[in-house]
């Protein structure tokens, strides 16, 4: 019962966007109030010290368990909400922008970790197929670091898109990115690349 109550209270706190200490302060308040009631009842019933200690210890154990379940449930709910929000933000930060009927652009911004790389794959495949694109430009200008992991994820996206019949062009290849790719020994022979997005758009428009 305490566990279920703790989950309900924690869920309400998260929904109302209230801090955990609000619930803990309330529990502490009722601990004191009920503790006073127990003391007065013990006096009225002339409890022995041992009997009173046993009752108050049992009562405090119950309250401590209530605090435990509220805190644990709150942290779980809060972490899940943060994770959902982070996923939504990441998904919005990797949009597929349709610039013509058959051409789309994905302007990547920030570090591309494993989680964002997965979202890149999902968005590229989903929207590429949904929009019936022939070309998709992946712009890397605002990606600060290109390492082996990032390059591998991009190549996987390119490979998956090609299976759908979508040609991929990379743009925003800065000098430092080009040097990094060369140092990593990456083979870009069959991938069309440009230093700027407008060059890539011009190329795709002519090719299309």
C-alpha positions as CSV (number, residue, x, y, z in Angstrom):
1,X,0.0,0.0,0.0
2,X,2.8,2.4,0.8
3,X,4.6,1.6,-2.4
4,X,1.4,2.3,-4.5
5,X,0.8,5.5,-2.5
6,X,4.4,6.6,-3.0
7,X,4.0,6.1,-6.8
8,X,0.8,8.1,-6.9
9,X,2.2,11.0,-4.9
10,X,5.4,11.0,-7.0
11,X,3.5,11.0,-10.2
12,X,1.3,13.9,-9.1
13,X,4.4,15.9,-8.1
14,X,6.0,15.3,-11.5
15,X,2.8,16.2,-13.4
16,X,2.3,19.4,-11.3
17,X,6.1,20.1,-11.7
18,X,6.5,20.4,-7.9
19,X,9.8,19.6,-6.2
20,X,10.3,16.5,-4.1
21,X,10.8,18.5,-0.9
22,X,7.2,19.6,-1.0
23,X,6.1,16.0,-0.4
24,X,8.8,15.4,2.2
25,X,7.8,18.5,4.1
26,X,4.2,17.3,4.2
27,X,5.2,13.8,5.4
28,X,7.4,15.4,8.1
29,X,4.5,17.6,9.2
30,X,2.1,14.7,9.5
31,X,4.8,12.7,11.3
32,X,4.9,15.3,14.0
33,X,1.1,15.7,14.2
34,X,0.5,11.9,14.4
35,X,3.4,11.5,16.8
36,X,1.7,14.0,19.2
37,X,-1.6,12.1,18.9
38,X,0.2,8.8,19.7
39,X,1.9,10.4,22.7
40,X,-1.4,11.7,24.1
41,X,-3.1,8.3,23.6
42,X,-0.2,6.6,25.3
43,X,-0.6,8.8,28.3
44,X,-4.4,8.3,28.4
45,X,-3.9,4.5,28.2
46,X,-1.0,4.6,30.7
47,X,1.4,2.8,28.3
48,X,4.6,1.5,29.7
49,X,7.8,3.0,28.3
50,X,8.5,-0.2,26.5
51,X,5.0,-0.3,24.9
52,X,5.2,3.3,23.9
53,X,8.6,2.8,22.4
54,X,7.4,-0.2,20.4
55,X,4.4,1.8,19.0
56,X,6.4,4.9,18.1
57,X,9.2,2.8,16.5
58,X,6.7,1.0,14.4
59,X,5.1,4.3,13.4
60,X,8.5,5.8,12.4
61,X,9.3,2.7,10.4
62,X,6.1,3.2,8.4
63,X,6.8,6.9,7.8
64,X,10.4,6.2,6.7
65,X,9.1,3.6,4.2
66,X,6.7,6.2,2.9
67,X,9.5,8.7,2.4
68,X,11.5,6.0,0.7
69,X,8.8,5.1,-1.8
70,X,7.9,8.7,-2.6
71,X,11.6,9.6,-3.2
72,X,12.3,6.5,-5.3
73,X,9.2,6.8,-7.4
74,X,9.8,10.6,-7.9
75,X,13.4,10.1,-9.1
76,X,12.2,7.3,-11.5
77,X,9.4,9.4,-12.9
78,X,11.6,12.5,-13.1
79,X,14.3,10.6,-14.9
80,X,11.8,9.1,-17.4
81,X,10.4,12.6,-18.1
82,X,13.8,14.1,-18.6
83,X,14.7,11.2,-20.9
84,X,11.5,11.7,-23.0
85,X,12.2,15.4,-23.2
86,X,15.8,14.9,-24.2
87,X,14.7,12.4,-26.9
88,X,12.1,15.0,-28.2
89,X,14.7,17.7,-28.3
90,X,17.2,15.5,-30.1
91,X,14.5,14.5,-32.6
92,X,13.6,18.2,-33.3
93,X,17.3,19.0,-33.6
94,X,17.7,16.6,-36.5
95,X,15.0,17.7,-38.9
96,X,14.5,16.6,-42.5
97,X,13.9,19.9,-44.3
98,X,12.2,19.4,-47.7
99,X,13.4,22.1,-50.1
100,X,11.9,20.8,-53.3
101,X,9.5,17.9,-54.0
102,X,12.4,15.4,-54.3
103,X,15.2,17.1,-52.4
104,X,15.7,17.2,-48.6
105,X,18.3,18.6,-46.2
106,X,19.4,17.4,-42.8
107,X,21.3,20.3,-41.1
108,X,23.2,18.6,-38.2
109,X,24.1,20.8,-35.3
110,X,26.3,19.9,-32.3
111,X,27.9,16.6,-31.3
112,X,26.7,13.4,-32.9
113,X,26.7,10.8,-30.2
114,X,25.2,7.3,-30.4
115,X,21.7,8.4,-29.4
116,X,21.5,11.2,-31.9
117,X,23.0,9.0,-34.6
118,X,20.2,6.6,-34.1
119,X,17.7,9.4,-34.4
120,X,19.4,10.6,-37.5
121,X,19.0,7.1,-39.0
122,X,15.3,7.0,-38.0
123,X,14.4,10.4,-39.2
124,X,16.4,10.1,-42.5
125,X,14.7,6.8,-43.4
126,X,11.2,7.7,-42.2
127,X,11.0,11.1,-43.8
128,X,13.1,10.1,-46.9
129,X,10.6,7.4,-47.6
130,X,7.5,9.4,-46.6
131,X,8.5,12.4,-48.8
132,X,9.6,10.1,-51.6
133,X,12.9,11.9,-51.9
134,X,15.5,11.3,-54.6
135,X,18.2,13.3,-52.9
136,X,19.1,14.0,-49.3
137,X,21.8,16.4,-48.3
138,X,23.4,15.9,-44.9
139,X,25.1,19.1,-43.8
140,X,28.0,18.7,-41.3
141,X,29.0,22.4,-41.1
142,X,27.8,22.8,-37.4
143,X,29.2,19.4,-36.3
144,X,32.3,20.3,-34.3
145,X,34.0,16.9,-34.2
146,X,34.1,14.1,-36.7
147,X,35.7,10.9,-35.3
148,X,35.5,7.3,-36.3
149,X,32.2,6.7,-34.5
150,X,30.5,9.7,-36.1
151,X,31.8,8.8,-39.6
152,X,30.8,5.2,-39.2
153,X,27.2,6.2,-38.2
154,X,27.0,8.6,-41.2
155,X,28.2,5.9,-43.5
156,X,25.5,3.6,-42.1
157,X,22.8,6.2,-42.8
158,X,24.1,6.7,-46.3
159,X,24.1,3.0,-46.9
160,X,20.5,2.6,-45.6
161,X,19.2,5.5,-47.7
162,X,20.8,4.1,-50.8
163,X,18.9,0.9,-50.2
164,X,15.7,3.0,-50.5
165,X,17.0,4.5,-53.7
166,X,17.8,7.9,-52.1
167,X,21.1,9.5,-53.2
168,X,23.1,11.2,-50.4
169,X,25.4,14.3,-50.6
170,X,27.5,15.5,-47.8
171,X,28.0,19.3,-47.4
172,X,29.7,21.5,-44.8
173,X,33.0,19.7,-45.1
174,X,35.4,22.2,-43.5
175,X,39.1,22.0,-43.8
176,X,39.6,20.4,-40.4
177,X,36.9,17.9,-41.1
178,X,38.5,16.9,-44.4
179,X,41.8,16.5,-42.7
180,X,40.4,14.4,-39.9
181,X,38.6,12.1,-42.4
182,X,41.9,11.7,-44.3
183,X,43.8,10.9,-41.1
184,X,41.2,8.4,-40.2
185,X,41.7,6.7,-43.5
186,X,38.0,7.1,-44.5
187,X,37.1,6.2,-48.1
188,X,34.9,8.9,-49.5
189,X,35.5,7.9,-53.2
190,X,31.9,7.0,-53.8
191,X,30.4,9.9,-51.8
192,X,29.8,13.3,-53.2
193,X,30.9,16.1,-50.9
194,X,30.9,19.9,-50.9
195,X,32.3,22.5,-48.6
196,X,29.0,24.5,-48.5
197,X,25.4,23.7,-48.5
198,X,24.5,26.0,-51.4
199,X,27.1,24.2,-53.6
200,X,25.4,20.9,-52.7
201,X,22.0,22.3,-53.4
202,X,23.2,23.6,-56.8
203,X,24.7,20.2,-57.7
204,X,21.6,18.2,-56.7
205,X,19.3,20.6,-58.6
206,X,21.4,20.1,-61.8
207,X,21.6,16.3,-61.2
208,X,17.9,16.0,-60.5
